[in-house]
Amino acid sequence: MHGDQGQTSWAYYFNKTFMNKFTVLLLSLMVVPAAVRAQQASTVLVDVDHRQTTSLNGEWHYILDPYLAGLSNFQGAINQHGFFEDREPEAGTNTTAKDGLLEYSFARSPTLKVPGDWNTQREALLNYEGLLWYQRNFEFMPKPGSRVFFHVGAANYKASLFVDGKHICDHEGGFTPFDCEVTSVLHDGKNFAVLAVDDTRLADGIPTLKTDWYNYGGLTRDISLVTVPTTFIDDYDLHLSRTDHKTIEGYVHVIDAQSGSKIQVSIPELSANSDVLVDANGRAAISFVPAGLETWAPGHPKLYKVEVSTGPDKLIDEIGFRTIEVSGSKILLNGKPVFLHGINMHAEAPYRSGRVNTDADVKTLFDWAQELGCNFVRLAHYPHDERMTREADRRGILVWSEVPVYWGIHFADAAVLAKAEQQLGENIRRDRNKASVILWSIANETPSTPARTEFLTKLAAFAHQADTTRLVTAALLVHNGEGAQADTKIVDDPLGKELDVIGTNEYAGWYEMSPEKISNVTWDIRYDKPVIMSEFGGGAKAGLHGPETQRWTEEFQAAIYRNQIAMLNKIPQLRGTTPWILMDFRSPVRVLPGVQDGFNRKGLISNEGKKKLAFFTLQKAYKENALGKAE
């Protein structure tokens, strides 16, 4: 999103003065004693929501730790015990026989619901940023001949996992899943897990220090134990060939498989089977042509039960098969031009606020999108809960999925690029078999500098290499012409050369000019590629009415949409629109009393569920196909 008070440039937010003032050395959560140092890196297991799992959702005890006391004692030395121990005082005392003075107790501490951000569960935690320790006991009986992984759907922003007092793994990134093996540390019967989660915003993080959304901290998505055989399928990719639109191709990867082991892929509804053998790297290429295959598309979201098996491991997924590609300025779905009638969504829970993490949250958001007439959503500005992409698959809603390379991150830092690639890779790995996902977005509103363009060129190449079946995009900034061309929007960002689809954000009628002058805007787009107007719109306080000339009224917002629709229809390369945004969402930079009150008010629907006039303006255009053409 662009800034307030009529400013449209990225520099309004990230000028040199701001960065100098707020670039500070932040203590990392990852400083832990050598005795409990992590023994492994995290991974991402695909199709976890169809695996055999033991849910660890529910009430977790928590301890606030703003001074990082669980990692070091008050003398500053490293604490060899810390909050990752499961010690309890002897009855009637505050000491243990083994260790002497004990100054914390998870059992006596309050609880938080998991999944859930901590900010909206306790009034005192609304603005807390820092380290928080989660703990819960659980019963578990490992099965012989199996392996167990601890699955975290998302933990914002850094997390360290301890199981039965042992440091298992660490993860950075607040919106992607990770899985850590705990087979060797689990006991029959009682076990305990501790997760240290730190949502401190970092200058070298992804995203960086400042965003236009709320930094909800905590274990915001599902937590579970995943049981798999000792030899198991950890990854697969099954998609429809762009070459003939008939062949299902891809690969299956098996952990600890012997070369020559058999893998079977089957689609029972089509009586289709493919038997292949893994190579020395545990990988097998897949290619077969099932008869009678129906392609997935909006209006016909056909999903097939697909079984992938090897030895004792069998996974069942629900997969739709479709192709997505570009031809000149056209976007082709299953070989045919498509126009994307879309809307932006944040992962803000309707009505209650906080992070989306329930089926009810997802249903409400998609019900609204479909009522609006959408066949497309942009999941901004980070990977959303897997429930969202599953629901999009079921409903036939196309998806733009994004990583939080947002505004002005440290583009010259190779370590930051590695973080961006990690998060993008985790997102791709989780959702590569979701038919709904057609676009990987690598950035939003980044400054056009040589360092940034080099950074994002590498990230685009990473996305294309990791997934050859989808399109790569980014939401770019536009700039105005000069003199007599002051009302011309120019799209010439050098990053456009690396993208399959050009996304661009503009706020004519809100940050510049009045709504009735939007008709003066013309466009100079210097790429023969499809264009998605990835953001446009303006703010309104739900229930505030007045003349179309009065800012913050529903009438003013509706006038912006009405005039934008007429203007956008003049762009020949336009192949999609995602106005900003479906619902008002919490943001610390939106503070105007009596209007914003800590919320970005550009939603077509208020955070309390009230539809504004602009909702119906856009709905009419979408349902009457009065906005955009597929070719």
C-alpha positions in Angstrom: 0.0 0.0 0.0 1.0 3.6 -0.6 1.3 6.1 2.2 -1.1 8.7 3.6 -1.4 12.4 3.2 -1.3 12.5 -0.6 2.2 10.9 -0.9 2.6 8.2 -3.5 6.4 7.6 -3.6 8.1 4.8 -1.9 10.6 7.4 -0.5 7.8 8.8 1.7 8.2 5.7 3.8 11.8 4.7 3.4 13.8 7.8 3.0 17.4 7.9 4.2 16.5 9.7 7.4 14.0 7.0 8.4 16.4 4.1 7.7 19.3 5.8 9.6 17.1 6.4 12.6 15.7 2.9 12.9 18.5 0.7 11.7 19.6 -0.8 15.1 21.4 -3.9 16.2 18.6 -6.4 17.3 19.5 -9.3 19.6 18.8 -12.6 17.8 16.6 -15.3 19.4 18.9 -17.9 17.9 21.7 -17.4 20.5 21.4 -20.7 22.5 23.9 -22.8 24.5 26.1 -25.2 22.7 24.6 -28.0 24.8 21.2 -27.5 23.3 22.2 -26.3 19.8 19.9 -27.4 17.0 20.9 -30.6 15.3 18.9 -30.2 12.1 17.5 -27.8 9.6 13.7 -27.6 9.1 12.0 -28.9 6.0 8.5 -28.6 4.5 6.5 -31.8 4.1 3.9 -31.6 1.3 0.2 -32.5 1.8 0.5 -32.4 5.6 -3.2 -31.7 5.9 -3.9 -35.2 4.4 -1.3 -37.0 6.5 -1.8 -38.9 9.7 -1.4 -36.3 12.3 -1.8 -35.7 16.0 -3.1 -32.2 16.6 -1.3 -30.1 19.2 -3.8 -27.2 18.7 -5.4 -26.0 21.9 -4.3 -24.2 25.1 -0.6 -23.6 25.5 1.0 -22.0 28.5 3.0 -18.9 27.8 5.7 -16.7 29.4 6.5 -13.2 28.2 10.2 -12.7 27.9 11.0 -9.2 26.6 14.5 -9.3 28.1 15.3 -12.8 26.7 15.7 -14.2 30.2 15.0 -17.7 28.9 18.1 -17.6 26.9 20.5 -15.9 29.4 20.4 -15.2 33.1 20.4 -11.8 34.8 24.2 -11.7 35.0 24.3 -11.9 31.2 25.8 -15.4 31.0 24.2 -18.1 28.9 21.7 -20.0 30.9 22.2 -23.8 30.5 18.6 -24.5 31.6 16.3 -21.7 30.4 12.6 -21.8 29.6 13.0 -24.9 27.5 13.1 -27.1 30.7 9.9 -28.7 32.1 10.8 -28.4 35.7 8.2 -27.8 38.4 8.8 -26.8 42.0 8.4 -29.2 44.9 5.0 -28.9 46.6 4.8 -25.8 48.7 8.2 -24.4 47.6 9.7 -22.4 44.8 12.7 -24.6 44.4 13.5 -28.0 42.9 15.6 -30.5 44.7 17.9 -30.8 41.7 18.4 -27.2 40.7 17.7 -24.9 43.6 15.9 -21.6 43.0 13.4 -21.8 40.2 11.9 -18.5 39.1 9.4 -19.5 36.4 6.7 -22.1 35.9 4.8 -22.9 32.8 2.2 -24.8 34.8 1.4 -21.7 36.8 1.4 -19.5 33.8 -1.7 -18.4 31.8 -2.6 -20.0 28.4 -3.2 -18.8 24.8 -5.1 -20.6 22.1 -3.1 -22.2 19.3 -3.5 -21.5 16.5 -3.9 -17.8 17.2 -1.9 -14.6 17.4 -1.2 -13.4 20.9 -2.2 -9.8 20.3 -5.9 -10.2 20.0 -6.2 -12.8 22.8 -5.1 -10.6 25.7 -5.7 -6.9 25.8 -2.3 -6.5 27.5 -0.6 -8.2 24.6 -2.1 -6.1 21.8 1.1 -4.1 21.2 3.6 -6.6 22.5 6.5 -7.3 20.3 9.3 -9.6 21.4 10.0 -13.0 22.7 7.2 -15.3 24.0 7.6 -18.9 25.2 4.9 -21.4 24.5 4.7 -24.8 26.3 2.4 -27.8 26.5 2.5 -31.4 27.6 1.2 -34.1 25.3 0.8 -37.8 25.3 2.3 -39.7 22.4 3.0 -43.4 21.5 5.4 -43.6 18.6 4.7 -46.4 16.2 7.5 -48.9 15.4 9.0 -48.4 11.9 7.9 -44.8 11.7 9.3 -41.3 11.9 7.7 -38.3 13.5 7.9 -34.6 12.5 6.8 -31.6 14.5 4.8 -29.4 12.1 4.3 -25.7 12.5 1.9 -24.1 10.1 3.4 -20.6 10.8 5.2 -18.9 13.7 5.8 -15.1 13.4 8.7 -14.3 13.0 11.5 -16.4 14.4 11.0 -19.7 16.2 13.0 -22.2 18.1 11.6 -25.7 18.9 12.5 -27.7 22.0 11.1 -31.1 22.7 11.6 -32.8 26.0 14.4 -30.3 26.8 16.3 -30.7 23.6 16.8 -28.0 21.0 15.4 -29.4 17.7 15.5 -26.7 15.1 15.0 -23.0 14.3 13.1 -21.2 11.6 12.8 -17.7 10.3 9.8 -16.4 8.4 6.4 -15.6 9.8 4.1 -17.0 7.1 5.4 -20.3 5.8 5.3 -23.8 7.4 8.2 -25.9 8.6 8.6 -29.4 9.8 11.3 -30.8 12.2 12.0 -34.4 12.9 11.5 -35.4 16.5 11.6 -39.2 16.2 14.7 -39.7 18.4 13.6 -37.5 21.3 10.0 -38.5 21.8 9.1 -40.8 24.7 6.3 -43.3 25.1 3.7 -41.5 27.1 4.3 -38.0 28.5 6.2 -35.5 26.4 6.5 -31.7 26.4 7.1 -29.1 23.7 8.4 -25.6 24.1 8.4 -23.1 21.2 10.2 -19.8 21.6 8.6 -17.3 19.2 9.9 -13.8 18.6 8.0 -11.3 16.4 10.6 -8.5 16.8 10.7 -6.6 13.5 14.2 -6.8 11.9 15.9 -4.4 9.6 17.3 -7.4 7.7 14.1 -9.4 7.9 11.5 -10.3 5.3 9.5 -8.1 5.7 11.6 -5.4 7.1 10.9 -2.9 9.9 7.8 -1.1 8.5 4.7 -2.5 6.9 1.1 -1.3 6.4 -0.3 -4.3 8.2 -0.3 -5.4 11.8 2.6 -7.5 13.1 0.5 -10.3 14.7 2.9 -12.5 16.7 2.7 -16.1 17.8 1.8 -19.6 16.6 -0.8 -18.3 14.1 -1.5 -21.6 12.3 -2.0 -25.3 13.1 0.6 -27.3 15.2 0.7 -31.1 14.9 2.9 -34.2 15.0 3.1 -35.9 11.6 3.8 -39.7 11.5 5.3 -41.2 8.4 7.0 -44.5 7.5 10.8 -44.7 7.7 10.8 -44.4 3.9 8.3 -41.8 2.9 7.2 -39.3 0.2 8.2 -35.8 1.2 7.5 -34.0 -2.1 5.7 -34.3 -5.4 4.6 -32.3 -8.3 1.7 -33.3 -10.6 0.5 -30.9 -13.3 -1.0 -30.8 -16.7 1.5 -30.4 -19.6 1.4 -27.0 -21.4 2.5 -28.9 -24.6 -0.5 -31.0 -25.2 -2.9 -30.2 -22.4 -3.4 -34.0 -22.0 -0.4 -35.4 -20.2 0.0 -35.3 -16.4 3.7 -34.9 -15.7 5.9 -34.1 -12.8 7.9 -36.0 -10.2 7.7 -37.8 -6.9 10.6 -37.7 -4.3 11.0 -40.3 -1.6 13.2 -40.0 1.5 15.6 -43.0 2.1 14.3 -44.9 -0.9 16.5 -47.6 -2.5 17.2 -47.1 -6.2 14.7 -49.0 -8.2 11.9 -48.8 -5.6 8.4 -48.6 -7.2 6.2 -45.5 -7.0 2.5 -45.6 -8.1 0.5 -42.6 -9.0 -3.2 -43.3 -9.6 -6.5 -41.4 -10.3 -9.2 -43.9 -9.4 -12.0 -41.9 -11.0 -10.3 -42.1 -14.4 -8.9 -45.6 -13.9 -5.5 -44.1 -14.5 -2.3 -45.5 -13.1 1.4 -44.9 -13.6 4.1 -47.1 -12.1 7.7 -45.7 -12.1 11.0 -46.4 -10.4 13.0 -44.0 -8.3 16.6 -43.2 -9.2 19.6 -43.1 -7.0 18.5 -39.7 -5.7 15.1 -41.0 -4.6 13.3 -39.2 -7.4 11.0 -40.5 -10.1 9.7 -38.7 -13.2 6.0 -38.9 -13.9 4.3 -38.8 -17.3 1.0 -40.4 -18.3 -2.1 -39.6 -20.3 -5.4 -40.4 -18.5 -8.5 -40.7 -20.7 -11.4 -38.4 -20.0 -9.6 -35.8 -17.9 -11.6 -32.6 -17.2 -9.6 -29.5 -16.7 -10.0 -27.3 -13.7 -11.2 -23.7 -14.1 -13.4 -21.0 -12.5 -17.0 -22.2 -12.9 -15.7 -25.8 -13.2 -13.4 -26.5 -10.3 -12.9 -30.2 -11.0 -10.7 -31.9 -8.4 -9.6 -35.5 -8.6 -8.6 -37.8 -5.8 -5.0 -38.6 -6.6 -3.1 -41.4 -4.8 0.7 -41.4 -4.5 2.2 -44.5 -2.9 5.5 -46.3 -2.4 6.0 -49.2 0.0 4.1 -48.5 3.2 3.6 -44.8 2.5 0.4 -43.6 0.7 -0.7 -40.1 0.2 -4.2 -39.0 -1.0 -4.5 -35.5 -2.4 -7.2 -33.5 -4.2 -5.8 -32.0 -7.3 -7.2 -30.0 -10.2 -5.4 -30.0 -13.5 -5.0 -26.9 -15.7 -2.5 -24.9 -17.6 -1.6 -21.3 -17.2 0.6 -19.3 -19.7 0.9 -16.1 -21.5 0.8 -15.2 -25.2 1.7 -11.6 -25.9 -0.6 -9.5 -23.6 -3.0 -12.4 -23.1 -3.2 -14.7 -20.1 -4.2 -18.2 -21.2 -6.0 -20.6 -18.9 -6.2 -24.1 -20.4 -5.2 -22.4 -23.7 -8.0 -19.8 -23.7 -7.8 -16.1 -22.8 -9.1 -15.2 -19.4 -9.7 -11.9 -17.6 -9.2 -11.8 -13.9 -11.9 -10.1 -11.9 -10.2 -10.0 -8.6 -9.8 -8.5 -5.2 -7.0 -8.1 -2.7 -7.2 -9.9 0.7 -5.2 -9.6 3.8 -5.1 -12.6 6.2 -7.2 -10.5 8.7 -9.9 -12.4 10.4 -13.4 -11.0 9.7 -15.4 -9.6 12.7 -12.9 -10.6 15.4 -9.7 -9.3 13.8 -6.4 -11.1 14.2 -4.9 -13.7 11.9 -7.1 -15.9 9.7 -6.8 -19.5 11.0 -10.2 -21.1 11.0 -12.5 -22.7 8.4 -15.1 -20.1 9.4 -12.7 -17.2 8.6 -11.9 -18.6 5.2 -15.5 -19.3 4.3 -16.5 -15.7 5.2 -13.8 -14.2 3.1 -14.5 -16.4 0.0 -18.2 -15.9 0.3 -17.7 -12.2 0.1 -15.3 -12.5 -2.8 -17.8 -14.7 -4.7 -20.6 -12.4 -3.9 -18.5 -9.6 -5.4 -18.2 -11.6 -8.6 -14.5 -12.5 -8.3 -12.8 -15.3 -10.1 -9.4 -14.2 -8.7 -7.9 -13.1 -5.5 -4.5 -11.6 -4.6 -3.4 -13.0 -1.2 -1.4 -10.0 0.0 1.4 -9.5 1.1 2.6 -12.8 2.3 1.7 -16.5 2.1 -1.7 -17.1 3.7 -3.0 -20.2 5.6 -3.1 -23.3 3.5 -6.9 -23.3 4.2 -7.1 -20.4 1.8 -5.5 -22.1 -1.2 -7.5 -25.3 -0.5 -10.7 -23.4 -0.5 -9.7 -21.5 -3.6 -9.2 -24.9 -5.3 -12.6 -26.1 -4.2 -14.4 -22.9 -5.3 -12.6 -22.3 -8.6 -11.0 -19.0 -7.5 -7.6 -18.2 -9.1 -4.8 -17.0 -6.8 -1.9 -14.6 -6.8 0.4 -15.7 -4.0 3.1 -13.4 -2.6 6.1 -13.3 -0.4 6.7 -10.2 1.9 9.5 -8.6 -0.1 7.8 -5.3 0.6 8.9 -1.7 0.2 12.5 -1.1 1.2 14.3 -4.2 2.4 18.1 -4.7 2.4 18.5 -5.4 -1.3 22.3 -5.3 -1.3 22.5 -8.0 1.4 23.1 -11.5 0.1 21.8 -13.0 3.4 18.5 -11.2 2.9 18.2 -12.6 -0.6 18.7 -16.1 0.9 15.8 -15.4 3.3 13.6 -14.3 0.4 14.5 -17.4 -1.6 13.8 -19.6 1.5 10.3 -18.2 2.1 9.4 -18.3 -1.6 10.7 -21.9 -1.8 8.7 -22.9 1.2 5.6 -21.3 -0.3 6.1 -23.0 -3.7 6.7 -26.4 -2.1 3.6 -26.2 0.1 1.2 -25.0 -2.7 2.7 -26.4 -6.0 -0.1 -28.9 -6.4 -2.9 -26.3 -5.9 -4.6 -25.6 -9.2 -5.9 -22.3 -8.0 -2.4 -20.8 -7.6 -1.4 -19.3 -11.0 1.0 -16.5 -10.0 4.0 -16.3 -7.7 4.6 -12.7 -6.8 8.1 -11.8 -5.7 7.6 -8.2 -4.5 5.3 -5.3 -3.7 6.1 -1.6 -4.3 9.9 -1.8 -4.3 12.1 1.1 -5.3 13.6 1.0 -8.8 17.3 0.9 -7.9 20.2 -1.2 -9.4 20.5 -3.2 -6.2 16.8 -3.9 -6.0 16.6 -4.9 -9.6 19.5 -7.3 -9.3 18.0 -8.8 -6.1 14.6 -9.3 -7.7 16.0 -10.6 -11.0 17.6 -13.4 -9.0 14.4 -14.0 -7.1 12.4 -14.2 -10.3 14.9 -16.7 -11.7 14.6 -18.7 -8.5 10.8 -18.8 -8.9 11.0 -19.9 -12.6 13.5 -22.6 -11.7 11.5 -23.9 -8.7 8.2 -24.0 -10.6 8.2 -24.1 -14.4 4.4 -24.4 -14.6 3.3 -21.0 -13.2 3.7 -17.3 -14.0 5.9 -14.9 -12.1 4.8 -11.3 -11.2 5.4 -8.4 -8.9 3.4 -5.3 -8.0 5.4 -2.4 -9.4 5.2 1.3 -8.8 4.2 3.6 -11.7 5.4 7.2 -12.2 3.8 10.2 -13.8 5.0 12.0 -16.9 6.1 15.6 -16.9 4.6 18.8 -18.1 1.8 18.2 -20.5 2.1 14.5 -19.8 1.6 14.9 -16.0 -1.6 12.8 -16.1 0.2 9.9 -18.0 1.0 6.9 -15.9 4.3 5.3 -17.2 5.1 1.7 -16.6 8.8 1.1 -17.5 10.3 -0.5 -14.4 13.3 -2.6 -15.6 12.1 -5.5 -13.5 9.3 -5.9 -16.0 11.8 -7.7 -18.3 12.0 -10.6 -15.8 8.2 -10.9 -15.2 5.6 -12.9 -17.1 2.8 -10.6 -15.9 3.1 -7.0 -15.0 1.4 -6.0 -11.7 1.1 -2.3 -11.1 -0.4 -0.2 -8.2 -1.9 3.2 -8.6 -4.3 5.4 -6.5 -5.6 8.0 -8.8 -8.5 9.7 -7.1 -7.1 9.1 -3.6 -3.5 10.1 -3.2 -3.6 12.4 -6.2 -6.3 14.3 -8.0 -10.0 14.2 -7.3 -12.2 11.3 -8.4 -13.8 13.1 -11.3 -10.4 13.9 -12.8 -9.4 10.2 -13.1 -10.8 10.3 -16.6 -7.8 12.5 -17.6 -5.4 9.7 -16.9 -3.7 7.9 -19.8 -1.3 5.0 -19.7 2.1 4.4 -21.3 3.0 0.7 -20.7 6.3 -0.2 -22.3 5.9 -3.9 -22.2 3.9 -6.2 -24.5 2.9 -8.3 -21.5 -0.4 -8.9 -19.6 -1.1 -6.2 -17.0 -2.9 -6.7 -13.8 -3.9 -3.5 -11.9 -2.8 -5.0 -8.7 -4.0 -2.1 -6.5 -6.3 0.9 -6.8 -9.0 2.4 -4.6 -9.5 4.7 -1.7 -10.6 4.8 1.9 -14.1 5.2 3.5 -15.4 4.9 7.0 -18.4 2.5 6.9 -21.6 4.4 7.7 -20.1 7.8 7.0 -22.1 9.5 4.2 -21.9 12.8 2.4 -21.3 14.3 -1.0 -18.9 12.6 -3.5 -16.4 15.4 -2.9 -16.1 14.6 0.9 -13.1 12.4 1.7 -13.7 9.3 3.8 -17.4 9.1 2.9 -18.7 6.0 1.2 -19.8 8.2 -1.7 -16.3 9.5 -2.2 -14.9 5.9 -2.3 -17.7 4.8 -4.7 -16.9 7.7 -7.0 -13.3 6.6 -7.2 -14.3 3.1 -8.2 -16.8 4.3 -10.8 -14.3 6.6 -12.5 -11.5 4.0 -12.2 -13.5 1.4 -14.0 -14.0 3.8 -16.9 -10.3 4.7 -17.0 -9.0 1.1 -16.7 -11.1 -0.1 -19.6 -8.9 2.1 -21.8 -5.8 0.1 -21.1 -5.3 -2.4 -24.0 -3.0 -4.8 -22.1 -5.2 -5.0 -19.0 -6.0 -8.6 -18.1 -7.0 -8.4 -14.5 -7.8 -6.1 -11.5 -7.4 -6.6 -7.8 -8.6 -3.4 -6.1 -7.4 -2.6 -2.6 -9.0 -4.2 -0.6 -11.8 -6.6 0.4 -12.0 -5.8 4.1 -10.6 -3.1 6.4 -7.6 -4.4 8.3 -5.6 -3.4 11.3 -2.5 -1.2 10.7 -0.4 0.7 13.1 0.3 3.5 10.6 -3.4 4.3 10.1 -4.2 6.4 13.2 -6.6 9.2 12.2 -9.0 9.4 15.2 -12.7 8.8 14.5 -12.0 7.5 11.0 -9.1 5.0 10.9 -8.6 4.3 14.6 -5.7 1.9 13.8 -7.3 0.3 10.7 -6.7 0.8 7.0 -10.1 1.8 5.7 -9.7 1.0 2.0 -11.8 -2.1 2.4 -15.0 -2.6 0.4 -16.3 -4.2 3.6 -15.7 -2.9 7.2 -13.9 -5.1 9.6 -17.3 -5.6 11.3 -18.8 -7.0 8.1 -20.7 -3.9 6.7 -20.6 -3.6 2.9 -19.8 -0.1 1.7 -21.3 1.5 -1.5 -18.1 0.8 -3.5 -18.7 -2.9 -3.0 -21.8 -2.7 -5.0 -20.2 -0.4 -7.7 -17.5 -3.0 -8.3 -20.0 -5.9 -8.0 -22.1 -4.5 -10.8 -19.0 -4.0 -13.1 -17.8 -7.6 -12.5 -21.2 -9.3 -12.9 -22.0 -7.4 -16.0 -18.5 -7.9 -17.4 -18.2 -4.2 -17.7 -14.5 -4.2 -16.6 -11.8 -5.6 -18.9 -11.6 -8.0 -21.8 -9.8 -11.3 -22.0 -8.3 -10.3 -25.4 
